[in-house]
């Protein structure tokens, strides 16, 4: 898979809904009902972060949910890429980008949304062929004003800002011409997941879906 093909795929995924839930799931038993609740609320693209021992099993379970497109987040190494692909991830997300990680995703045909926080990082990825990126950490890197400033000289690149995005500032990001969607964790609060309050999560997802 070429970088351009990867970005074409991740661009389509990012256009599915204004918010991509960023999920840290501790218990694989929660995977399927959580994915079903989010999809029912209008958020089909799901990012499962590889931050828990259950993450790969969670991806495998969510990959079976009709209407969902499940990706693996927090990809850091080529080993992560292989494990995510084997688990059924349909795309990958990384907080940054290294040559080894990019090559591993390209070789594995796993479409990657690589992270960038500066104009130089954006330019390096664009030079390689990526034009759909993750802006991370969004708020700590200057927020929507910084992303707007990057977009002025590099309008060819689109972004999914993640990190500090909330219901209070999501609309500011989504209003930018170079933003297709944003990543957010608030649609799946830990207490709601732990308590199995899937109706609450569907309601939060529906509110987020209406931001677009």
C-alpha positions in Angstrom: 0.0 0.0 0.0 1.4 3.4 -1.0 1.1 6.4 1.3 -1.3 8.0 -1.1 -3.5 4.9 -1.0 -3.4 4.9 2.8 -4.4 8.5 3.0 -7.2 7.9 0.5 -8.6 5.2 2.7 -8.2 7.1 6.0 -9.8 10.1 4.4 -12.9 8.1 3.6 -13.0 6.8 7.2 -12.6 10.3 8.6 -15.5 11.5 6.5 -17.8 8.9 8.0 -18.6 11.1 11.1 -17.4 14.3 12.7 -16.0 12.4 15.7 -13.9 9.3 16.0 -14.2 7.8 19.4 -10.8 7.2 21.1 -11.4 4.1 23.2 -9.3 2.7 26.1 -11.1 -0.6 26.9 -10.0 -2.6 29.9 -12.5 -5.6 29.5 -13.0 -7.4 26.3 -16.5 -8.2 27.4 -17.4 -4.6 26.9 -16.1 -4.5 23.3 -19.1 -5.6 21.3 -21.9 -3.7 23.2 -19.7 -0.5 23.3 -19.1 -0.7 19.5 -22.8 -1.3 18.9 -23.8 1.7 21.1 -21.4 4.0 19.3 -22.5 2.8 15.8 -26.1 3.2 16.8 -25.4 6.8 17.8 -23.9 7.5 14.4 -20.2 7.1 15.1 -19.0 4.1 12.9 -15.3 4.8 12.9 -13.7 3.5 16.1 -10.2 3.9 17.4 -9.2 1.3 20.0 -5.9 2.3 21.7 -3.3 -0.3 22.3 -3.0 0.8 25.9 -4.6 -2.2 27.7 -3.8 -5.9 27.8 -7.3 -6.5 26.3 -6.9 -4.1 23.4 -6.2 -6.7 20.6 -9.1 -8.9 21.8 -11.3 -5.7 21.9 -10.4 -5.0 18.3 -11.2 -8.5 17.2 -14.7 -8.3 18.9 -15.5 -4.9 17.5 -14.5 -5.9 14.0 -17.5 -8.2 14.0 -20.0 -5.4 14.7 -22.0 -4.6 11.6 -21.6 -1.0 10.4 -18.4 -0.4 12.4 -14.9 0.4 11.1 -12.4 -0.5 13.7 -8.9 0.9 13.9 -5.9 0.4 16.2 -4.6 3.5 17.9 -1.3 4.1 19.7 0.7 2.2 17.1 4.4 2.7 18.1 6.3 -0.2 16.6 6.3 -2.6 13.6 5.2 -5.3 16.1 2.2 -3.3 17.0 1.3 -3.0 13.3 1.4 -6.8 12.8 -0.6 -7.5 15.9 -3.3 -4.9 15.1 -3.7 -6.2 11.5 -3.9 -9.8 12.8 -6.6 -8.8 15.3 -8.7 -7.4 12.5 -7.9 -3.7 12.6 -9.0 -1.9 9.3 -6.8 1.1 9.9 -4.1 2.4 12.2 -3.5 5.6 14.1 -0.2 6.7 15.5 0.7 9.6 17.8 3.7 10.5 15.6 5.5 8.9 12.7 8.8 7.1 12.2 10.2 5.6 9.0 10.0 2.1 10.5 6.4 2.5 11.5 5.4 4.0 8.2 7.1 1.2 6.3 5.6 -1.5 8.4 2.1 -0.1 7.8 2.7 0.2 4.0 4.1 -3.4 3.9 1.2 -4.7 5.9 -1.4 -2.9 3.8 -2.7 -1.2 7.0 -3.9 2.3 6.2 -2.3 4.7 8.7 -3.3 8.0 10.1 0.1 9.2 11.2 0.5 12.0 13.8 2.1 15.4 13.3 2.3 18.5 15.5 4.5 20.9 13.5 4.8 22.3 10.0 8.0 20.3 9.5 6.4 17.0 10.5 3.4 17.7 8.2 5.8 18.5 5.4 7.8 15.4 5.9 4.7 13.2 5.8 3.3 15.1 2.8 6.6 14.6 1.0 6.3 10.9 1.5 2.7 10.9 0.1 0.5 11.2 3.2 -2.1 14.0 3.0 -4.5 12.8 5.8 -2.9 13.2 9.2 -3.6 13.2 12.9 -2.9 16.5 14.6 -1.6 15.4 18.0 -1.6 16.5 20.8 -4.0 19.1 19.5 -4.7 21.4 22.4 -1.1 21.2 23.8 0.2 22.0 20.3 -1.8 25.3 20.0 -5.3 24.0 19.3 -7.5 25.2 16.5 -5.5 28.4 15.9 -2.3 26.4 15.3 -4.0 24.0 12.9 -5.5 26.9 11.0 -2.1 28.5 10.7 -0.6 25.2 9.4 -3.4 25.0 6.9 -2.6 28.3 5.3 0.7 27.3 3.6 -0.1 23.6 3.4 -3.8 23.4 2.4 -3.3 20.1 0.6 -3.2 18.2 3.9 -6.3 17.4 6.0 -6.4 16.5 9.7 -8.1 14.6 12.5 -7.1 16.6 15.6 -6.9 14.5 18.8 -5.8 15.3 22.3 -7.8 17.6 24.4 -10.7 17.8 22.0 -14.0 18.1 23.9 -17.6 19.0 23.4 -16.6 22.6 24.3 -14.0 23.0 21.5 -14.8 20.4 18.9 -16.9 22.8 16.8 -14.0 25.2 16.6 -11.8 22.4 15.1 -14.5 21.1 12.8 -15.1 24.5 11.3 -11.6 24.6 9.9 -11.3 23.8 6.2 -8.4 21.4 6.8 -10.3 19.3 9.4 -12.4 16.4 8.4 -13.1 15.0 11.9 -11.8 15.0 15.4 -10.8 12.3 17.9 -12.5 12.3 21.2 -12.8 10.1 24.3 -15.8 11.8 26.0 -18.3 9.8 24.0 -17.4 6.6 26.0 -16.9 7.7 29.6 -15.1 5.1 31.7 -17.9 4.9 34.3 -20.5 4.4 31.6 -18.5 1.6 30.0 -17.8 0.0 33.4 -21.5 0.2 34.3 -22.8 -1.0 31.0 -24.8 2.2 30.4 -24.9 1.7 26.7 -27.9 4.0 26.3 -25.9 6.9 27.7 -23.1 6.2 25.3 -25.5 6.0 22.3 -26.9 9.4 23.4 -23.4 10.9 23.7 -22.5 9.5 20.3 -25.7 11.0 18.7 -24.8 14.4 20.2 -21.3 14.1 18.8 -22.5 12.9 15.4 -24.7 16.1 15.2 -21.6 18.3 15.4 -20.8 17.7 11.7 
